[in-house]
């Protein structure tokens, strides 16, 4: 009987397993290009064309980078990842839709160096970034503009998670020309049901929106409510408020700290509305607004005693003070 060499047997045993290997494993780093194709593996030498095409080929916790300046389309993110177009024009044109949706349990997402554009007024974008679910969202060095969708949309960034804590960190970012004249904001924080939100804004320019920054407790029952810090930022030339923090009677608590920030040339500089709302302000300038300061319905608007409130149509005053330690 003829004997079969051992190495031939070994190869025969391996062939079925090789055939069963995945055709395209997910990569830790993928690439997009204006001349790419979503049928590609999204490698540097064979990039994809859109963020949506690259997502399925990017491993959880991985990163999508841009090879050249181009528009890469709207995207929904359901897992931890970074999209980074530093050094390139990484565009998302989102006419009649939302630019980026974050909707992944436990997802940690970073958006860096993106231009998210809602498109022309006759085909307005819905929202720039909508944060529905996730552990943390970082937005860095971005521009978000032209989201003019009808209520309850028309926001540059909106948080409306229904459970858990949505943590948002925005830095070095411009958010402008969002809202439709009556509703919508540069940044709207409005968790629903049992959701809570923790928001940090640093070196953020919010200008030319219907509302600048809105912390809204309507529809929210979470004990954690909304906690927000705004530092080294500008809220200017918004149609209504530079900053408004409001919650209905019995609504979830809202706490806002404003530090070293300018609120100028808005209808209202800073407003605090509702018994569960406390806004604390230090080292900030409130100037050139129709009304500088406003508090009502039991809302607290507190000063550290080192703010400048001047040259408003009506300066008004803080409801009280708090001490720096």
N, C-alpha and C positions, 0 to 999 in steps of 0.2 A: 504493500500500500504506500502510495506517495505521501510523504510528509510535507505539510505546508510550513514554511519558515515562520518563526515567532513574530518577526517584525511585520510580516504581511497580515497576520492575525490581529496585531495591535492596531494597524491602520484601519482594518475592517471594523474593529470595535469603535474607533474614534469617529468614523464618517457620519453615523447617525447623529451624534452629538453636535458635530460641526454644522450639520444641516439644520439643527434645531436652534442655533444661536440667533439672537435677534438681528434683524436686517439693519437696524439703525438704533444703537443704544443712545441714551440721552447723554449729552456732554455737559461738563461743568461750565464751559464758556462757549457761547455761540455768537454768530455775527450776522448782521443784516447790511444790505447795500441797496442803493437805488437801482442797480442793474442786476440784483440777485433774483433768485427764483425759489419759491417756497417748496418745490420738490427736492431742492438740494438738502444736504445734511447740515447746513448752517455753519460749516467750518469757515475758516478764514479764506481759504482758496475756493470754496463753493458756498457763498453766503446765501441766506434767505432774503426775501424781499420785504417782509412785513414782521412786525413784532408778534402778531398772532401766529404767523407761520413758524417763528422761532421758538415760541413758548413750549410747544409739544416736544421739541427736541432739546430742551434745556432741563437739566436735572434740578430737583428741588434744592434751593440754596445757591443755584448757579447764577450766571450773569450773561446778559445780552449786551453786546457792544456794537457800535456803528462804525462801518468802514469808511463811509463817505457821507456828505450832507445830502439828505433826502427826506421825504415824508414816508413814514413807516406804518401808518394806519392805526385806528383805534384798537384797544386790546382789553380783554378781561383777564385778570391775574388771580389764580386760585391757589397758588403755592408760594413759598418763600423764594424770592429772587431779587436781583438788581437789574435795572435797565439803565445803562450809563452811556451817554453820547458825548462825553467831555471832549472838546476839541472839534466837534462836528456840529452841524445843524441837524439835530434829531427831531424831526417834525412829526406831529400827529394832527391831521386835519380832520375834525370831527363834526362836519355839517350834519345836522339832523340826528345826531347821536351823542353818546357820552365818550369822551376821549379815553379815559382809563377807569375801569371798575375793579376795585379790590374786594374780593369775595372768597376768602379762603380761611377756614378755621386754623388759628395758630400761625398764619402766614406773617412773615417779616419781610416787608417789601421796601425797596429804595428806588426812587425815580430821580435820576440825576441828569442835569443838562438837557432837558427836553423843552421844546416849544409846542404847547398844546393850544390849538387854535380852533375856535368854534365856527369859523367860516363866515360867509357873507350874511347880512341881515335877512335876506329872503329865504335862507336855508340855515337858520341858527342852530348852533350846537345846543345840546340838552344840558349837560354839566361837564366841566373840565375833568375833575377827578371825583368819583363817587366811592366812598369808603363804607362798605356794607358789613364787612366781617374781616377780622384779622387781628393779630397780636400787636403789630406796630407798622406804621407807614411813615417813611422818611421822604420828604420832598426837598431836593437841594438844587440850587442854581437853575431854577426853571422859570419859564414865562407862561402864564395861563391867561387867555383872553378871548373875548368875543363869544361867550356863552350866554345867549339871550333867550333861552327856552322859556316857555310859559310856566306859570306856577304849577307845582311847587319846585320847578327847576330854575335854570338860569343862574347857576352858581359856579364860580371858579373851582372851589373845593367844597364838597358837602360830606359831612359825617351823618349817617342815619342808621347806625347799627341798632339791632333790636335786643341784643344780649351781650354779655361780656363787657370788657373795657376796650374801647378803641383809642389807641395811643397814636397821636399825630405830632410829628416834628417837622416844621417847615423852616428853612433857612435860605438866605440869599436869593429870594424869589420875588418876582413881580407878578401881581395879579390885578388885571385891569379890564375895564369895559365889560363887566358881566352884570346880568340882571336885565329886566325888561321895562324898567321905569317904575314899577310898583312892587315887584318882588324880585328875589334873587340877591346874591351877595358875592363879594370877593371870596370870603370864607364863611360858611354857615355850619355851625356845630349844633346838630339837632338829633341826638340819639332818641330812639323811640322805645316804648314799652320798658323793658328792664335793662336797656343798654346804658352804659356810662361812657364818658369821654375825658381824656386827659390830653391837653393840647399845649404845645410849646411853639411859639413863633419868635424867631430872632432874625433881625435884618430882613424884614418882609415889607415890601412896598405894596399897599393896597389902595388903588386909586381909580377914580372914574367909574365906580360900580354903583348899582342902585343902593345897596347898603355896603359898607366896608367890611367889618367883621361883626358877625351876629352869633351870639350864644343864646340859643332858644330852647327853653325847657318844655315847650308845648308837646304833649303826647308822651312825655317821659316820666316814669315812675320810679326809676332807680335811686336808691339812697345815695349812691356815689355822684349822681348828677353830672355836672360839667365843671371841670377845673381847667383854667386856662392861664397861661403866662405869655405876655406880649412884651418883648424887650428890643430896644434899639431899632424900632420900626417906624413906618410912616403910614398914616391913614388920612388920605387927602382927596378933596374934590369928589367925594361920593355924594350922590343925590340926596340921601337921607343922613344916616348916622356914620360917623367914623367908626365908632364902636357902640353896639347896643347889646345889653344883657337883659333878658326878659324871661319871666316864667309866670304862668297863671297861678291863681290862688291854689295852694296845696300842691303845686308842682315841684319837681325835683330841684335840689339846691344848685346854685351857680356861684362859683367863686372865680373872680378874674383879678390878676395882678398886672398892672401896666407900669412899665419902668423904662425911663429914658426914651420916651416915644413921643412923636408929634401927631396930633390930630388937628388938621387945619382945613379950612375952606369946605367944610361939610355943612349940611343943614343943622345937625347936632354934632358936637364934638364927641361927648361920651354920655350915654344914657343908661340908667339902672332902674329896672321896673320889676316890682314884685317882692313880697316879703322874704323870699328865700334867695334873694340876689345880693351879693356883696362885691363891689368893685373897689379895689385899692389902687391908688395912683401915686407914684413918686418920680421925681426928677423928670417930669414930662411937660410939654408945651401944648396948650390948647388955645388956638388963636385963629381968627378969621372965619369962625363958624357963625351961622345964623344965631344959634344958642350954644354957648360953650359947654355948660354942664346941666344935666337934668336928672332928677330922681323922682319917682312917684310910686304909688301903690305899696309903700313900705320898703322899697329898694334902698340899699345903702350905697353911697358913693363917698368914699373916704380918701382923705389926703394925708400924706406924710408931712405936709407943711413945706415942701420944697418944689412945688410946681409953679408954672407960669400960666395964668389964665388972663388973657388980655386981647383987645382988638376984636372981640366977638360982637355980633349985633347985640346980644345980651350975654354978659359973662356968666351970671348966676354964681352959685357957690356950691361947695361940697356939703354933704349932709353931716359930715363929722370928720374926725381925724383918727389916725392910728399911729403908733410909735414905731420907729425903726429901732432895731436892736443890733 
